[in-house]
Amino acid sequence: MFGGKAVKKLVGKAVKPAEEKPAAEKPAAERPAKKNGLSEAELLRAPASQYMSPEQLAFFRGRLLETQKELLEKADLTSEHLREHEIEADPTDQATIEEEYALELRARDRERKLLKKIDEALRRIEDGSYGYCEETGDPIGIPRLIARPTATLTIEAQSRREQKQKLYGE
């Protein structure tokens, strides 16, 4: 079935040894966070006066670029997999395969939307607005950004927005 084959292919690709480049030649997003500057623990311990310092921005840029790379690789794997369309003699098996394809495409669509948010976050890093709430201008906070690097609102502003959507259906 589709699910088993997809897992086998992903595992097969992950197990293959990649050509290792020396750390100096690797792009910043591929190097461990510590070599980039700050680790996640150091980021959490940093004083408020260092909020969105160049080192912190570099940490989040690296994390966003790494996530972007992973999502693009998944999209490539999905494209390859969909090109290998299987035809089953049994209509039930064929329906199952097509349903699994539809689920995979929905997941990739969500990831496409996340890629757009990553691009927007990278733009905000460049223009200096990353890490600050779109509504209030207050700092979003390091723990929230670590959990969700594409966040654009503080927890309070996000809660108000969700409450408003719940009440008014907006």
C-alpha positions as CSV (number, residue, x, y, z in Angstrom):
1,M,0.0,0.0,0.0
2,F,0.9,3.6,-0.5
3,G,1.7,4.4,3.2
4,G,4.1,1.6,3.5
5,K,5.9,2.5,0.3
6,A,6.2,6.1,1.3
7,V,7.7,5.2,4.7
8,K,10.2,2.9,3.0
9,K,11.2,5.5,0.5
10,L,11.6,8.2,3.1
11,V,13.6,5.8,5.3
12,G,15.7,4.8,2.3
13,K,16.5,8.3,1.4
14,A,17.3,9.2,5.0
15,V,19.6,6.3,5.5
16,K,21.7,7.0,2.4
17,P,24.9,8.8,3.5
18,A,25.0,12.4,2.3
19,E,28.2,13.9,1.0
20,E,29.7,15.7,4.0
21,K,31.2,19.1,3.4
22,P,33.5,20.6,5.9
23,A,31.7,22.9,8.3
24,A,33.3,26.0,6.8
25,E,31.7,25.2,3.4
26,K,28.2,24.4,4.7
27,P,25.6,27.1,4.5
28,A,24.7,28.6,7.9
29,A,21.3,26.8,8.0
30,E,23.0,23.4,7.7
31,R,25.4,24.0,10.6
32,P,24.5,23.2,14.2
33,A,22.9,26.1,16.0
34,K,25.8,26.4,18.4
35,K,28.3,27.1,15.6
36,N,25.9,29.8,14.3
37,G,26.1,31.6,17.6
38,L,23.5,30.9,20.2
39,S,22.0,27.6,21.3
40,E,18.3,27.3,22.2
41,A,19.1,27.2,25.9
42,E,21.3,30.3,25.6
43,L,18.6,32.1,23.7
44,L,16.1,31.4,26.6
45,R,18.6,32.6,29.2
46,A,19.4,35.8,27.4
47,P,18.4,39.0,29.2
48,A,15.4,41.0,27.8
49,S,17.8,43.8,26.8
50,Q,19.3,41.5,24.1
51,Y,15.8,40.8,22.6
52,M,16.2,40.3,18.8
53,S,19.9,41.0,18.8
54,P,21.8,40.0,15.7
55,E,22.8,36.7,17.2
56,Q,19.1,35.9,18.0
57,L,18.0,36.9,14.6
58,A,20.7,34.7,13.1
59,F,19.4,31.8,15.2
60,F,15.8,32.2,13.9
61,R,17.0,32.8,10.3
62,G,18.9,29.5,10.5
63,R,15.9,27.7,12.0
64,L,13.5,29.1,9.4
65,L,15.9,28.3,6.5
66,E,16.3,24.7,7.8
67,T,12.5,24.2,8.0
68,Q,12.1,25.7,4.6
69,K,14.7,23.3,3.2
70,E,13.0,20.3,4.8
71,L,9.6,21.3,3.5
72,L,10.9,21.7,-0.1
73,E,12.6,18.2,0.1
74,K,9.2,16.7,1.3
75,A,7.5,18.4,-1.7
76,D,10.0,16.9,-4.1
77,L,9.5,13.4,-2.6
78,T,5.7,13.8,-3.0
79,S,6.1,14.9,-6.6
80,E,8.3,11.8,-7.3
81,H,5.9,9.6,-5.5
82,L,2.8,10.9,-7.4
83,R,4.6,10.4,-10.7
84,E,4.9,6.7,-9.8
85,H,1.1,6.3,-9.9
86,E,0.1,2.7,-9.3
87,I,-2.9,1.1,-11.0
88,E,-4.5,-1.6,-8.9
89,A,-6.9,-4.2,-10.4
90,D,-9.0,-4.2,-7.3
91,P,-11.2,-1.0,-7.2
92,T,-11.1,-1.0,-3.4
93,D,-7.3,-1.0,-3.4
94,Q,-7.3,1.7,-6.1
95,A,-9.7,3.9,-4.0
96,T,-7.5,3.5,-1.0
97,I,-4.4,4.5,-2.9
98,E,-6.2,7.6,-4.3
99,E,-7.5,8.5,-0.9
100,E,-3.9,8.3,0.5
101,Y,-2.7,10.5,-2.4
102,A,-5.4,13.0,-1.5
103,L,-4.3,13.0,2.2
104,E,-0.7,13.5,1.1
105,L,-1.6,16.4,-1.2
106,R,-3.5,18.1,1.6
107,A,-0.5,17.8,3.9
108,R,1.7,19.3,1.2
109,D,-0.9,22.1,0.8
110,R,-0.6,22.9,4.5
111,E,3.2,22.9,4.1
112,R,2.9,25.2,1.1
113,K,1.1,27.7,3.3
114,L,3.8,27.3,6.0
115,L,6.5,28.0,3.3
116,K,4.7,31.3,2.6
117,K,4.8,32.1,6.3
118,I,8.5,31.3,6.5
119,D,9.2,33.6,3.5
120,E,7.2,36.4,5.3
121,A,9.2,35.7,8.6
122,L,12.5,35.9,6.7
123,R,11.4,39.2,5.2
124,R,10.5,40.5,8.7
125,I,14.0,39.5,9.9
126,E,15.5,41.6,7.1
127,D,13.3,44.6,7.7
128,G,13.8,44.5,11.5
129,S,10.2,43.8,12.5
130,Y,10.7,40.1,13.3
131,G,9.8,39.2,16.9
132,Y,7.4,42.0,17.4
133,C,3.6,41.7,17.4
134,E,1.8,43.0,14.3
135,E,-1.1,44.4,16.4
136,T,0.6,45.8,19.5
137,G,4.3,46.2,18.6
138,D,5.1,44.3,21.8
139,P,7.8,41.6,21.8
140,I,6.3,38.2,21.0
141,G,8.8,36.4,23.3
142,I,11.6,34.0,22.7
143,P,9.7,30.9,24.0
144,R,6.8,31.5,21.6
145,L,9.2,32.1,18.7
146,I,11.1,28.9,19.5
147,A,7.9,27.0,19.5
148,R,6.5,28.8,16.4
149,P,9.2,30.8,14.5
150,T,6.5,32.2,12.1
151,A,4.4,33.7,14.9
152,T,3.3,37.3,14.2
153,L,1.3,38.0,17.3
154,T,1.8,37.8,21.0
155,I,-0.1,35.0,22.8
156,E,-2.5,37.7,24.2
157,A,-3.2,39.2,20.7
158,Q,-3.6,35.7,19.2
159,S,-6.1,34.8,21.9
160,R,-8.1,38.0,21.3
161,R,-8.1,37.3,17.5
162,E,-9.2,33.7,18.0
163,Q,-11.9,34.9,20.4
164,K,-13.1,37.5,17.9
165,Q,-13.2,34.8,15.2
166,K,-15.1,32.5,17.4
167,L,-17.7,35.2,18.3
168,Y,-18.1,36.8,15.0
169,G,-17.1,34.1,12.6
170,E,-14.5,36.3,10.9
